[in-house]
Amino acid sequence: MTPRIIAANLTVRLKSFYREKSAMFFTLAFPVILVLVFGTIFTKPEHLDFDLPVQDLSQSAASARLLDALTTDHTFRITPVPGSVDATQYAREHKQTLVLVIPENFAVLEAKRLGARDASVSVPLTYVHDPSSTSVNTKIQVLDAIVAAINQKMTGTPPFITLVATSILSEQYRFIEFFVPGIIAMAIMTSALGNALNMNAELRQKGILRKLATTPITRTDWLVSSILYQLILSIVSTVAILLVSYAVFDVRLHIDAWLPLIVVIEVIAFVGIGMLLTPFAKEAESASAVGNAFLFPMMFLSGTFFPVEMMPPFLQSFAKLLPLYYVNEAMRSAMIFVDDAATLRLAGVAAGFAAIAFVAGTFKTRWDGET
Amino acid sequence: MRHDMPNSEHAIVVEQLCKRYGTLLAVDNISFTVAKGELFAFLGPNGAGKSTTAEIIETIRAPTSGRVTVLGMDVTRSRAKVIRRIGVLPQGFSSFDRITVRESLSYYARVFGCDADVDALMDLTHLRSKANARFSTLSGGLKQRVGIAAALVNDPEVVFLDEPTTGLDPHARHAVWEVLKGLRERGKTVFLTTHYMDEAELLADTVAIISKGRIVAIDSPARLTEQHANYMRLTLGSSDAAAPALIRQMGFDATRTSDECICVPVNNTDDVRAILGAIERAGLSLSGMEVRKPNLEQVFLKLAEEHHSDAANEGSK
C-alpha cells in the first residue's frame, strides 16, 4: 500500500466527481429529497385535526355541550350537517369517511339520566362510516376515547385504573427520527456499492484498467483509494442529510463518535461488496442492473423505511443476514436509543461484514481482462 | 538472483512461449529476442496472437508455459521491478474522461513516483496546445498520443505500443509515426504491434510476422522483402487480346487482371525494357504502365498463405 498512489487516485476521482455536476447533484440531493418527502408525509402534526361532519337532530343545549366536548382539544373540526338530509347520502356525496348523528331525543334522554338519575337510560350516537378508508379507524378510536371520557366524567368518580407511559427512548421520538438514520445508511450504501460497481465496469470497458495494470498500482491501493473516495462522499452526504433534517424537521438525534465510526464501517463493507460484484457487471450498462438487484431488496428488508418488526418472522430472520440491517440498527441504537452496549454489538457485526468484504474484495479486484 | 542479472544485449528475450485459452492455443511456442535500442514490430492480422504475446511481456497476462525476460528480469517472478522500467500503451488506450491531458500525465507520474517533466512529454508527443483539454474532448489520434506520453512518464528503457495507430485517419497516423521516430532517436527500445504493413516497413528495424500464434518470419523489412518477394510487379495498360500471349511467349507469367490491365511479375528493369520493346514491335496498344517494387504487404500475404496451406496440410494428414 503506497500513500502517494492512493493520494493520486483520490485526486483524480474527486476531480472527476466534481466535474460531473449532474452526478454530484444527484448523489448529494437524492437522500436529502427523500428525507424531505418522507419526513413531510409521515410527520404527524402536533394536534390531530380531523374533519367530523355532525348531524345534530337534537339542536339543544345538551347537544351543544357534547359538540363543545368534541372540539375542546381541537381534535375534531365539526361541520354541521343539515337535519333534512340523509347522513349516509351526505357521506357519499361529500366524500366523508365518518359522519356522527346526534338523535333528536338526546336532550330528553340526558335529562332523564342526569336529572332523574336513571342509570338504565343510555343514548345511542350513530356514526356512519366508510370501512374501506384507512384513516377512519383512527377517527373512530379517538371518538371512542372522547365518549368514554365524557361517560366517565358523568359518573362523577375519578377513574380507578390510569395508564402511565414510560418511554424506552431517551426522548420522545417521531417517525422522522427513526427515518433519518435509515436514510443516512441507505445513501451511503447506494453510493458506495453503485460507485464501486460503475467505476470498475466503466474503467474495464474503456480499457483504463489495462493501463493501470501496467503501473505500480496494487489491488490494495485501488481498494483503499475507492474506500477513501467513498468515505469523503459519505461524509458530505451525511452532513447534508443531517443539516436538512435539523433545519426542516427539528429532529432530536444523539450524535457522537459512533456515527463517524459506523459510516466508516459501512463504506468499507459496501465498497468491498461492490468489488465482489464487479465480475457480474462487465459493462457499465449491466453494472446498474446488478447494483439495483442487490440494493433494492437490501433497502426494503433491512428496515430503512419501516421497522423490521413489521415484517413476517421469516423475513425478519432473513433481514438478520443482511449487512445493512446491522448498520441501520447500529445507527438507530447510537442516534435514537443511545445504547452503547447494543451499538457496540451491532456495529461489531457490521464490522465483521466489512472485514470479510474488504479481504474478499482485495482478492476479487482484477486488473486485466482475463477470465 | 542469477537469472535477474541484466543481459547487456537484449531488451527482451522470449523463449518457447505458449498461451492457451481453453482449447485455443493463442500463442504457440514462440521464441525471439529484441535488441536494446531497436524498434521491433510485431506484425500480424487481428487474432494472430500479437496482443496476447505483448501483454505477457508487459506482465498483464500470465504465460501458460515458456519464459520471458525483460532487461534480464523474469516477467512473472519480477513483475514489480519490470513494471517500473517499461512503459506501455495498451491496445485501445483510454484515460479518465474528465481529467485534462496535463493532469493525466501528472497522475501517471505520481503513480510511478517519478518526477516526470510533463511539459517535455507533451512537447515530444505534440500535445502542448491540448494541455488543458479534457481527455473526453480529444480526437482518436490525440488520445493515442496521450497514451504514448503516459507510457513515457517513468522514462522507461523499453516502450510497448500495442496497435498505436489502429482506427486513426492518415494524418493522425503520420503524427503518431513522428512520435515513434522521436522515441527511436532517444535510444528507447520500442516493441510495436501493428497490423499495418506500411507502418512496420517504415518504422521497424526488425519485423516479426505472426500468424495463428506462430512466428512465420523475422528479419529486417528490407531482407524480408528480398527473401520472400524478390520480384517487381509490372502493370501494363492494354486492351489488346494478343498482349498477354505475346508476353507469355517471352517466358513471363502474364495475367489479365481487368479489361485494361495486365499484371506481370518481373525480376529487373531489363525485363521491363524487353517486354515494352516487344509490345512496341508488335504494334500493340499501350495506354500506360506502372512498375512497383515489392513491399512487406506482398511478403505478408505470401507468408500468411503459405502458413495457412501448411496448416491445412498438417490438418489433413
Interface residues (C-beta under 8 A of the other chain):
Chain A: T2 R4 I5 A7 A8 N9 T11 V12 K15 S16 R19 E20 K206 G207 I208 R210 K211 A213 T214 T215 P216 I217 W367 D368 E370
Chain B: E55 E58 T59 I60 R61 A62 A80 I83 R84 I86 V88 P90 Q91 G92 F93 S94 S95 F96 D97 R98 I99 E103 Y107 Y108 R110 V111 F112 G113 R134 G147 A150
